[in-house]
Amino acid sequence: MLQGTLDLLILQTLVLGPAHGHTIAHAIERRSEDVLQVEHGSLYPALHRLEDRRWIASFWGTSENNRKARYYRLTAAGRKQLTEQTGRWDRLVHAVNRVLRPAE
């Protein structure tokens, strides 16, 4: 994945509501039709980075299988960042497509 892409995908996933790490990874994989695979070695550092930036916040809850799990939710600052990063992503994709497909 391009640098910063995982952050954007995590923020977008949390728009739907709070989730724990396993659910976030699974949602990204499912929504990408398994093209994107989220490794735990990448996911948790990204979650900590986003929390340090105050774009997400965490709290403890109980998972679907009745285990204690750390849940993450999007903050107002994270929602704003998601809007900004989505705009940047759209511009990047458009620019790359102009190079790859100049005749279209």
N, C-alpha and C positions, 0 to 999 in steps of 0.2 A: 504494500500500500504506500501511496505517497505520504510524505511526512505531513502530519496534521489531519489526515483523512480519518483516522480512527477517532480522534477527538470529535470531529464533526458527526460521525456516525453514532457515537455514544450520545451526544447531545440530542440528536434527532430521535433516537430510540427513547430517551427519557421524556420527550414531549408527550408520549402516551401515558405517562405516569411513573411512579417510583418502581424500581426493579433492582434485584440483586445481580451481582456480576455474571453468574451463570445464565440468567435470563437475558441479560443484555447481549452477551456473546451469541446465544442461540437466536435471538431476534435478528441480529445483524446477518447471521448466516442464513437463516430462513428467508428473510426479505431479499437477500441477494441471490436466492436460489442456489445456495451453497458455493457460489463463486468466491465469496470472501470468507475466509476462515480466521477466526479471532483466537489467537493463542493467549492463554492465561498469563504468560510471561510478558505480553504486550498490554493486555487489558488492564491488569491491576495497577501498573505504573501510570497508565493513562488516567485511570479513575482517581488516583492520588494526586496527579498533576492538576486535573480539573477541579478537584476539591480544594487544593492549595490556592488556585486562582479564584475560588468562590463561585465557579460556574455551576457546580453541583454541591449538594450537601448530603451527608449520610446519616443514617440512624439504624438502630438495631430493631429487627423484627423477626417474625417466624415465617419460614419458607413453606412452600406447598407440602413438603414432606415432614413438617413439624420440627424442623431444625432451626436453631438460631442463625440468622443471616444478616449481613450488613446490606441495607438497601440504600440506593442512591436516588436523589430527586433533582430535577432541574431547578435552579434558582432564577430570579428575575434577571440577574446579570448573565446567567447562562443562556437564557432565552434571547437576550439582546445579542450575545456573542454568536448564537446559532444563526440569527438573521444575517449578521455581518459575514460570517464564514460561508453561508450558503450563497450569498451574492458573489463573494470571491471565487468560490468553486464554479459557479455558473460562468463567470468571466473566463476562468482558466479553461474549462471544457470548450467553450466557444472558440477561444484562441487556438487551442490544440487542433480542433476540428478544421479551422481555417488553414492550418499548415498541412494537415493530413489529407484534406479533401478540398483543394483550392478551386476546383471547377464547379462544385455543388453550390 
